[in-house]
Amino acid sequence: MTETMDSDHVHPLKLFELTKSEKRFLYTSAPMVRYSKLAFRQTVYEYGTDLCWTPMVLAKEFNRNNFARDSDFTISTCAPQPPTIVQFGANVPLELARASTLVAPYSSGVDLNCGCPQSWACAETLGAALMEKRELVREMVLETRSHLAAAGYSVAKEASISSPLGRSVSVKIRVHKDLRKTVDFITTVLGPEQDRHIDFLTIHPRTRHTPSSTPINIEALEVLTSMFGKKVPILVSGDVFTLSSLPYTSELLPSERPGLTELPGLAGLMSARAILANPALYAGYEACPWEAVDTFMNKVSLSLPPPNSHFGYSCSF
Ligand SMILES: Cc1cc2nc3c(=O)[nH]c(=O)nc-3n(C[C@H](O)[C@H](O)[C@H](O)COP(=O)(O)O)c2cc1C
């Protein structure tokens, strides 16, 4: 992790507000281990993505190891810096809070991964295993908010959106087979309506055991967005392949799609596999245009200067 840059961090809630006023969904690119790195984030940002996620970073290692910090989180010192959410894997409140404070100068917000289904993660009570630990998740987000506030950041949700020091704290979840458990989870983590614990929520409507080849659970998404969508902005992660083929409809989409479930409580979309194949997805391209590959290759070569190079770089990473 390098450089000191405290400027131009748009508050994610401001982006939600802006896109709502434009009568469209907020467009986001998902956290993807190995892939959603700087060059990729810069590329999708050029093609209409509003908010980008880093890959999941393990908070404990990030806090303790300089090499982990340098390899796991890279930002651009050249404008524009895409609005970026740093996602952490954590299971200890203090670890998440410390790691969040470390990245706060360089990001718009932090996110806790409660969805990774991989066995190594679940064995360590990370990722989807946290869906069984709602009190712990609530503690982690509360501790993070209080550390950020103590470090001078503004974490008052809507009241912070105009502050240059405004930062968000969010979680990304999967659903349970028994949806009542997901309702309990969200209720606990969200906290009181007048002073909620998270700025926004991302729902991946598959259980920890559902393969990604199985379509997302629209009924679960409908229940959860109608119960919680007025209390907290909600993003959906899963099966966002193109804007014209979403398996639900909304007034925030360019055209009405009769016969599909209407989701008035949904505020935005998060794409992973599709945006990886086509970074220009949100700009309306049905397939990856050559220019997007070109853009990506240019960003990669800038962000990976040859080792021990004596050339000067206008950007440092
Ligand atoms: C290569 C890859 C890496 C991923 N890494 C993460 C991650 O670091 N954190 C996370 O919360 N989800 C991760 N996911 C899950 C995605 O963010 C997303 O929730 C899931 O793929 C469903 O979205 P999709 O149907 O658009 O692919 C990853 C998915 C893929 C394909």
The ligand as an ORCA input file, in Angstrom:
! r2SCAN-3c Opt
* xyz 0 1
  C     -13.156    -15.279     -9.904
  C     -14.091    -14.882     -8.814
  C     -13.577    -14.391     -7.631
  C     -14.444    -13.993     -6.594
  N     -13.930    -13.428     -5.466
  C     -14.786    -12.911     -4.517
  C     -14.303    -12.152     -3.414
  O     -13.101    -11.899     -3.271
  N     -15.208    -11.693     -2.519
  C     -16.563    -11.926     -2.656
  O     -17.356    -11.473     -1.816
  N     -17.046    -12.619     -3.705
  C     -16.199    -13.106     -4.640
  N     -16.702    -13.742     -5.736
  C     -18.173    -13.874     -5.867
  C     -18.716    -12.719     -6.711
  O     -18.420    -11.466     -6.130
  C     -20.232    -12.844     -6.954
  O     -20.918    -12.705     -5.722
  C     -20.617    -14.179     -7.594
  O     -19.685    -14.559     -8.591
  C     -21.998    -14.064     -8.246
  O     -21.998    -13.071     -9.230
  P     -21.989    -13.403    -10.815
  O     -23.179    -14.286    -11.091
  O     -22.103    -12.020    -11.432
  O     -20.720    -14.110    -11.120
  C     -15.853    -14.159     -6.760
  C     -16.349    -14.681     -7.959
  C     -15.491    -15.022     -8.979
  C     -16.076    -15.548    -10.265
*
